[in-house]
Amino acid sequence: METITQTAYEAHVNPQWVRLLNLLDMNAEYEVCRGEKLHTRDGRTILDFLSGYCVYNAGHNHPRIIEALRTELESDGPSMLQSHVAASAGKLAEKLCSRAGGRLRKAYFANSGSEGVETAIKFSRATTGRDGLLAARNAFHGLTCGALSLMDHRFWSEGFGSALPGVSFVDFGDSDALERELSSRKYAALILEPIQGEGGIVLPPDGYLQRAQTLCQKYGTLFVLDEVQTGLYRTGTFLASHHFGLDPDMVILAKALSGGLVPVGAVLMTDQVYDNVYSSLKRAIVHTSTYSENSLAMRAGLSTIEVLEQEGLGERALTLGESFREALRRALAEYEMVAEVRGLGFFNGIVFGQPRSLGLRLSFEAFRRIHPAMFGQVVVMRMFREHRILTQICGNNFMVLKAVPPLNGSEGSLDQFVIAIGQVMEVVHSSKSFWQDALQLAARAVKI
Ligand SMILES: Cc1ncc(COP(=O)(O)O)c(C=O)c1O
């Protein structure tokens, strides 16, 4: 594959990113993207099984969302006057709250998932009068200072100075540890992803989230769910928390909410939370953001929900996701390095395990010493180069490969993914070429 140098980007944005993509042989120039298909300038069609980290639930450039945005742009209306009541924000908030259900009756609109998390931090402090925050190990909540403070993985925080004070971590799934922490009554919020995404598509143990909610109620801590990746029907239901019958105090959404076309975020909250933050006329704008409620994001949000629902993409993800995982399990059953296929809806991970046989173990260990992500990254490279499938390993768990296509990805594309990962695993287990690839990658990393 030809290496492309995007000169202005390299000079003025992030040259290290260009180097990394070149190193991985993944620097393609995408020209037209529709549904799950990415067409490149050099004539390839690549299947998207990453979905921009769960942005493209409705697929790339859905024509109805594009049309809604065109209409909005051509209306010459007030986009973000900051001096008016944004009716479309009201409509979107109403839709989101009605879909989310429970006690969630108000929405604050942000511009990203991280900004949503920042909002949840501030609002839980305002509601409880406490400072402490409790999060799960291996979580991913975003890279602004507050959100970053809720992440224990050193890779993301190293070199960026002190985290917020008062943050503690518990293992995801350990409800006894949760009770020990919560009983101190110092925490404003427990913030969890209902299914950990970057942690490795980790489903909660049975009853864990329900117990977490009960414990939060018992000890006066707000129960906050980060559904930035899992929301908007990614797992089959509007929120992943609907699978578990939860009634959180706040839910954070972003990514898929605007069809991947306009930055957006939303924090859904109870009236109690709202009343504690915006408690008087004087505090009507105590927490806001310039582009919050902008008409393009709101219009995109309304249209995205309509598309997801009218096309039945939640139910589709639920049923096809199940058969997709079954097909993956069948195709990968004989490979000792595949430990598990897990997920819900179209939020899936293929979990690699340490090989047992001596030959494989030696190669695997050697690779791991070069870099812990090396094995997964070579799988990603092969999927891209040989099978034209875009995917990635999880940010906090390099031994899990994502399989998260747009919710309207065709059955043919799902089949192609199953065949492709089967063939890559066959090469891993039967030929030296996979491991040679990794050595070449390591050698190139030194040179580039
Ligand atoms: C679960 C979760 N929360 C929050 C964020 C942060 O979102 P953003 O990148 O839009 O700030 C992410 C980003 O990947 C995420 O996966």
The ligand as an SDF file (V2000), in Angstrom:
LIG
                    3D

 16 16  0  0  0  0  0  0  0  0999 V2000
  -17.5740    5.6690   27.3560 C   0  0  0  0  0  0  0  0  0  0  0  0
  -17.0110    6.9740   26.8840 C   0  0  0  0  0  0  0  0  0  0  0  0
  -17.2690    8.0930   27.5870 N   0  0  0  0  0  0  0  0  0  0  0  0
  -16.8080    9.2810   27.1980 C   0  0  0  0  0  0  0  0  0  0  0  0
  -16.0350    9.4150   26.0670 C   0  0  0  0  0  0  0  0  0  0  0  0
  -15.5210   10.7600   25.6630 C   0  0  0  0  0  0  0  0  0  0  0  0
  -16.2160   11.1980   24.5520 O   0  0  0  0  0  0  0  0  0  0  0  0
  -15.6120   12.3440   23.6090 P   0  0  0  0  0  0  0  0  0  0  0  0
  -14.4720   11.7430   22.8770 O   0  0  0  0  0  0  0  0  0  0  0  0
  -16.7630   12.7110   22.7120 O   0  0  0  0  0  0  0  0  0  0  0  0
  -15.2070   13.4690   24.4720 O   0  0  0  0  0  0  0  0  0  0  0  0
  -15.7300    8.2900   25.3170 C   0  0  0  0  0  0  0  0  0  0  0  0
  -14.8920    8.3940   24.1070 C   0  0  0  0  0  0  0  0  0  0  0  0
  -14.5110    7.4610   23.4780 O   0  0  0  0  0  0  0  0  0  0  0  0
  -16.2290    7.0330   25.7250 C   0  0  0  0  0  0  0  0  0  0  0  0
  -15.9600    5.9100   25.0630 O   0  0  0  0  0  0  0  0  0  0  0  0
  1  2  1  0
  2  3  1  0
  2 15  2  0
  3  4  2  0
  4  5  1  0
  5  6  1  0
  5 12  2  0
  6  7  1  0
  7  8  1  0
  8  9  2  0
  8 10  1  0
  8 11  1  0
 12 13  1  0
 12 15  1  0
 13 14  2  0
 15 16  1  0
M  END
$$$$
